[in-house]
Amino acid sequence: MTTSLPFSLLELASVREGDTIGQTLANSVAYARHAESLGFSRFWLAEHHNMEGISSAATSVLIGHIANATETIRVGSGGVMLPNHPPLVIAEQFGTLEILHPGRIDLGLGRAPGTDPMTSRALRREGLGAEQFPHDVAELQRLLGPLDRSRPVNAIPGADTNVPIWLLGSSLYSAQLAAQQGLPYAFAGHFAPRLYREALRLYREQFQPSAKLDKPYAMLAVPAVAADTDEEARFLTTTSYRRILSLFRGQPLWMRPPVESMDGYWNPEEEAGVRGFLALQLLGTANTVQGQLDQLLDSVEIDELMVTVDLYDPEKRRHALDILASLPQFRR
């Protein structure tokens, strides 16, 4: 029997080579509206800094922009890289977003900087790195919870908004912390697939109920390229190949047009690295993706699927959502 579950989207606000940031963000709005019309559950934006080709650095600003342009889809961070920010600032930002868009805001948290060390220092959180993460998560929970006048500092606005907090990760650390804290957990299988089974299993086995969540709730993020034919999907995904190759080489991450063949673009070692990066990719027609997704869901227990769709043509990107929404696994 085919498992059905909510589908959500992860967005980097990726810039096509030659496009402006304004055009990119307009495309993201159209993409989010289309996802909402199809019944996707969430639209999350990822924080990255000093990366040419990614325009989601001001994550909370974009969340507000997307939420204002939509009506029902949940909008959030996938995630805010907490080492970059004082918890009070994040509580104020996301508390304000929740007040403006009640019941629609998610706060996904990561413990990586989302950038290089020099840029991380420029964000003015030097010395307060990943080791501070559990403390900062606890402080955010306090600041978004009931107003506590016995404390000298509260988030105004932010207090009493109870914005849902998610922990995100690509290793076992955040899975264990999410389990200990009784928080929902999302695994970043779209770029670090190696430990997805172990991390999600560990999260369920170690989960401790909390006031926020009485049982584990796990989401898995994977890449997806859906098209009308398998051949077209293989052609379209070369945009992702070229982008990941640029990442490996330390080059700008512009989205470039797909190509008929990757011959001459990569060497065997780079090809193996790119394909490993995309090991959980869903690729092909509706029937092909249905079979791949059934196999994936047989290998791991999750409550929600998040996809990142890295396509050069905005219309084909939206059409990929039509195909994903047609799957029997898609729960509206």
C-alpha positions as CSV (number, residue, x, y, z in Angstrom):
1,M,0.0,0.0,0.0
2,T,1.4,3.4,-1.0
3,T,2.3,5.7,1.8
4,S,1.0,9.3,1.6
5,L,2.4,12.2,3.4
6,P,2.7,16.0,3.2
7,F,5.1,17.4,0.7
8,S,6.9,20.7,1.3
9,L,9.5,22.8,-0.5
10,L,13.0,24.1,0.3
11,E,14.0,27.3,-1.6
12,L,17.4,28.9,-2.0
13,A,16.2,31.8,-4.2
14,S,18.7,30.6,-6.7
15,V,19.8,33.2,-9.3
16,R,19.9,32.3,-12.9
17,E,23.1,33.4,-14.7
18,G,22.2,36.8,-16.2
19,D,19.1,37.4,-14.1
20,T,18.8,40.1,-11.4
21,I,18.0,39.5,-7.8
22,G,14.7,41.2,-8.3
23,Q,13.8,38.7,-11.1
24,T,14.9,35.8,-8.9
25,L,12.7,36.9,-6.0
26,A,9.7,37.4,-8.3
27,N,10.2,33.9,-9.6
28,S,10.3,32.6,-6.0
29,V,7.0,34.3,-5.3
30,A,5.4,32.7,-8.3
31,Y,6.8,29.4,-7.3
32,A,5.4,29.7,-3.8
33,R,2.0,30.7,-5.0
34,H,1.9,27.7,-7.4
35,A,3.0,25.4,-4.6
36,E,0.2,26.7,-2.4
37,S,-2.4,26.2,-5.1
38,L,-1.3,22.5,-5.4
39,G,-1.5,21.8,-1.7
40,F,2.2,21.8,-0.7
41,S,2.4,22.2,3.1
42,R,5.5,24.4,3.7
43,F,7.8,26.7,1.9
44,W,11.1,27.1,3.6
45,L,14.0,29.4,2.8
46,A,17.6,28.5,3.6
47,E,20.2,31.0,5.0
48,H,23.4,31.3,3.1
49,H,25.9,34.2,3.0
50,N,28.5,35.5,0.6
51,M,27.5,33.0,-2.1
52,E,27.0,34.4,-5.6
53,G,24.0,32.7,-7.1
54,I,22.0,32.4,-3.8
55,S,19.9,35.3,-2.7
56,S,18.3,34.1,0.6
57,A,20.8,35.6,3.0
58,A,18.2,37.9,4.6
59,T,16.0,34.9,5.4
60,S,13.5,36.5,7.7
61,V,12.9,39.3,5.2
62,L,12.2,36.8,2.4
63,I,9.9,34.8,4.7
64,G,7.8,37.8,5.3
65,H,7.8,38.6,1.6
66,I,6.6,35.1,0.6
67,A,4.1,34.9,3.5
68,N,2.6,38.3,2.4
69,A,2.3,37.0,-1.2
70,T,0.5,33.8,-0.1
71,E,-2.5,32.9,2.1
72,T,-2.4,29.4,3.5
73,I,1.0,27.7,3.0
74,R,3.3,27.6,6.0
75,V,6.5,29.7,5.5
76,G,9.7,29.3,7.4
77,S,13.4,28.9,7.6
78,G,15.2,25.8,6.5
79,G,17.0,27.1,8.2
80,V,18.3,30.0,10.2
81,M,21.9,29.3,11.1
82,L,21.7,30.1,14.8
83,P,25.5,30.6,15.4
84,N,25.2,33.8,13.2
85,H,22.6,35.5,15.4
86,P,21.7,36.4,18.9
87,P,18.6,34.4,20.0
88,L,16.9,37.6,21.0
89,V,17.1,39.0,17.5
90,I,15.7,35.8,15.9
91,A,12.9,35.7,18.5
92,E,11.9,39.3,17.7
93,Q,12.0,38.7,14.0
94,F,10.0,35.4,14.0
95,G,7.7,36.6,16.7
96,T,6.8,39.6,14.5
97,L,6.4,37.3,11.5
98,E,4.0,35.1,13.5
99,I,2.0,38.1,14.6
100,L,1.7,39.3,11.0
101,H,0.9,35.8,9.7
102,P,-0.7,33.9,12.5
103,G,-0.3,30.1,12.5
104,R,1.9,30.1,9.3
105,I,5.5,30.6,10.5
106,D,8.1,27.9,11.2
107,L,11.5,28.4,12.7
108,G,14.0,25.8,11.5
109,L,17.4,26.1,13.1
110,G,20.8,24.9,12.0
111,R,24.1,25.0,13.9
112,A,26.4,25.5,10.9
113,P,27.4,29.1,9.8
114,G,26.1,28.7,6.3
115,T,29.1,30.4,5.0
116,D,32.9,30.6,5.1
117,P,34.9,31.4,8.3
118,M,35.7,35.0,7.2
119,T,32.1,35.8,6.4
120,S,31.1,34.2,9.7
121,R,33.4,36.6,11.6
122,A,31.8,39.4,9.6
123,L,28.4,38.4,11.0
124,R,29.8,39.4,14.4
125,R,29.2,36.1,16.3
126,E,32.9,35.2,16.6
127,G,33.6,32.9,19.5
128,L,30.0,31.8,19.8
129,G,29.9,28.8,17.4
130,A,28.2,25.5,17.2
131,E,29.1,24.6,20.8
132,Q,26.7,27.3,21.9
133,F,23.8,25.8,19.9
134,P,21.9,23.9,22.6
135,H,22.0,26.9,24.9
136,D,20.8,29.2,22.1
137,V,18.0,26.8,21.2
138,A,16.8,26.8,24.9
139,E,17.0,30.6,25.0
140,L,14.9,30.9,21.9
141,Q,12.3,28.5,23.3
142,R,12.2,30.7,26.4
143,L,11.9,34.0,24.4
144,L,9.1,32.7,22.2
145,G,7.3,31.2,25.2
146,P,5.3,32.9,28.0
147,L,6.4,36.5,28.9
148,D,8.6,36.3,32.0
149,R,8.7,39.7,33.8
150,S,11.0,38.3,36.4
151,R,13.8,38.3,33.7
152,P,15.4,41.5,32.6
153,V,15.2,40.6,28.9
154,N,12.2,39.5,26.9
155,A,11.4,39.4,23.2
156,I,8.9,42.2,22.5
157,P,7.3,41.2,20.2
158,G,8.0,37.5,20.3
159,A,6.9,36.4,23.8
160,D,3.8,34.2,23.8
161,T,3.9,33.6,20.0
162,N,5.2,30.1,20.5
163,V,6.6,29.9,16.9
164,P,7.2,26.2,16.2
165,I,10.9,25.4,16.4
166,W,12.5,22.6,14.2
167,L,16.0,21.3,14.5
168,L,17.8,20.7,11.2
169,G,20.8,18.6,10.6
170,S,23.0,16.5,8.3
171,S,24.6,14.4,11.0
172,L,23.6,12.6,14.2
173,Y,24.1,15.6,16.6
174,S,21.0,17.5,15.8
175,A,18.9,14.3,15.6
176,Q,19.9,13.5,19.2
177,L,19.3,17.1,20.4
178,A,15.9,17.2,18.8
179,A,15.0,13.9,20.4
180,Q,16.2,15.1,23.8
181,Q,14.3,18.3,23.5
182,G,11.1,16.8,22.1
183,L,11.3,18.9,18.9
184,P,10.5,18.1,15.3
185,Y,13.5,17.2,13.2
186,A,14.4,17.6,9.5
187,F,17.4,15.8,7.9
188,A,19.2,17.5,5.0
189,G,19.3,14.6,2.6
190,H,19.3,17.0,-0.3
191,F,23.0,17.6,0.2
192,A,24.3,15.1,2.8
193,P,22.5,11.8,2.2
194,R,25.0,9.5,3.8
195,L,23.6,9.3,7.4
196,Y,19.9,9.8,6.7
197,R,18.8,6.3,7.9
198,E,20.9,6.4,11.0
199,A,19.9,9.9,12.0
200,L,16.2,9.4,11.5
201,R,16.3,6.1,13.4
202,L,18.2,7.6,16.3
203,Y,15.8,10.5,16.5
204,R,12.8,8.1,16.8
205,E,14.5,5.8,19.3
206,Q,15.7,8.6,21.6
207,F,12.7,10.9,21.3
208,Q,11.4,12.2,24.6
209,P,7.9,13.8,24.6
210,S,7.7,17.5,25.4
211,A,5.1,20.1,26.0
212,K,5.5,21.0,22.2
213,L,5.4,17.4,20.8
214,D,4.1,14.2,22.2
215,K,5.6,11.9,19.6
216,P,8.4,12.2,17.0
217,Y,7.9,14.1,13.8
218,A,10.6,13.7,11.2
219,M,11.0,15.3,7.8
220,L,13.5,14.3,5.1
221,A,14.7,16.8,2.4
222,V,15.7,15.4,-1.0
223,P,16.4,16.8,-4.4
224,A,13.8,16.3,-7.1
225,V,13.6,16.8,-10.9
226,A,10.3,15.7,-12.4
227,A,9.5,16.1,-16.1
228,D,7.2,14.6,-18.8
229,T,9.8,12.1,-19.9
230,D,12.7,10.4,-18.2
231,E,15.0,11.7,-20.9
232,E,13.9,15.3,-20.3
233,A,14.4,14.9,-16.6
234,R,18.0,13.7,-17.1
235,F,18.6,16.7,-19.4
236,L,17.1,19.2,-16.9
237,T,19.1,17.9,-14.0
238,T,22.4,18.9,-15.6
239,T,21.7,22.3,-14.2
240,S,22.1,20.8,-10.7
241,Y,25.2,18.9,-11.8
242,R,26.9,22.1,-13.0
243,R,25.9,24.0,-9.9
244,I,27.2,21.3,-7.5
245,L,30.4,21.1,-9.5
246,S,30.8,24.9,-9.1
247,L,30.3,24.4,-5.3
248,F,33.0,21.8,-5.2
249,R,35.4,24.1,-7.1
250,G,34.7,27.2,-5.0
251,Q,33.1,29.0,-8.0
252,P,29.9,31.2,-8.1
253,L,26.7,29.2,-7.8
254,W,24.7,30.7,-10.7
255,M,22.0,28.5,-12.2
256,R,23.1,27.7,-15.7
257,P,21.1,26.2,-18.6
258,P,21.0,22.4,-18.9
259,V,23.3,20.7,-21.4
260,E,22.9,17.6,-23.5
261,S,26.0,15.9,-22.0
262,M,28.3,16.5,-19.1
263,D,31.3,15.2,-21.0
264,G,34.0,17.8,-20.8
265,Y,32.5,19.5,-17.8
266,W,33.7,17.1,-15.0
267,N,36.3,14.4,-14.4
268,P,35.5,11.0,-13.0
269,E,36.2,12.0,-9.4
270,E,34.0,15.1,-9.7
271,E,31.2,13.1,-11.3
272,A,31.3,10.6,-8.4
273,G,31.2,13.4,-5.9
274,V,28.2,15.1,-7.6
275,R,26.3,11.9,-7.9
276,G,27.0,11.1,-4.3
277,F,25.7,14.6,-3.3
278,L,22.5,13.8,-5.1
279,A,22.2,10.1,-4.0
280,L,18.6,10.6,-2.8
281,Q,17.4,12.5,-5.9
282,L,14.0,11.8,-7.3
283,L,14.4,11.9,-11.1
284,G,12.0,11.2,-13.9
285,T,8.4,11.1,-14.9
286,A,5.5,10.7,-12.4
287,N,5.7,6.9,-12.7
288,T,9.4,6.8,-12.3
289,V,9.4,9.1,-9.3
290,Q,6.6,7.2,-7.8
291,G,8.7,4.0,-7.8
292,Q,11.8,5.8,-6.5
293,L,9.7,7.4,-3.7
294,D,8.2,4.1,-2.7
295,Q,11.7,2.6,-2.4
296,L,12.8,5.6,-0.3
297,L,9.8,5.3,2.0
298,D,10.5,1.6,2.4
299,S,14.0,2.4,3.7
300,V,13.1,5.0,6.4
301,E,10.1,6.2,8.5
302,I,9.3,9.9,8.0
303,D,6.2,12.0,8.5
304,E,6.8,14.6,5.8
305,L,8.9,15.0,2.6
306,M,10.6,18.2,1.6
307,V,12.0,18.6,-1.9
308,T,14.3,21.1,-3.5
309,V,13.7,21.5,-7.2
310,D,16.8,22.9,-8.9
311,L,15.6,23.8,-12.5
312,Y,16.8,26.6,-14.8
313,D,13.5,27.4,-16.5
314,P,10.9,28.8,-14.0
315,E,8.0,27.4,-16.0
316,K,9.5,23.9,-16.0
317,R,10.2,24.3,-12.3
318,R,6.5,25.0,-11.6
319,H,5.5,22.1,-13.9
320,A,7.7,19.8,-11.8
321,L,5.5,20.7,-8.9
322,D,2.4,19.7,-10.9
323,I,4.0,16.3,-11.5
324,L,5.0,15.9,-7.8
325,A,1.5,16.8,-6.7
326,S,0.0,14.2,-9.0
327,L,1.8,11.4,-7.2
328,P,-0.2,9.0,-5.0
329,Q,2.2,9.7,-2.2
330,F,1.2,13.4,-2.2
331,R,-1.1,14.2,0.7
332,R,-3.1,17.4,0.5
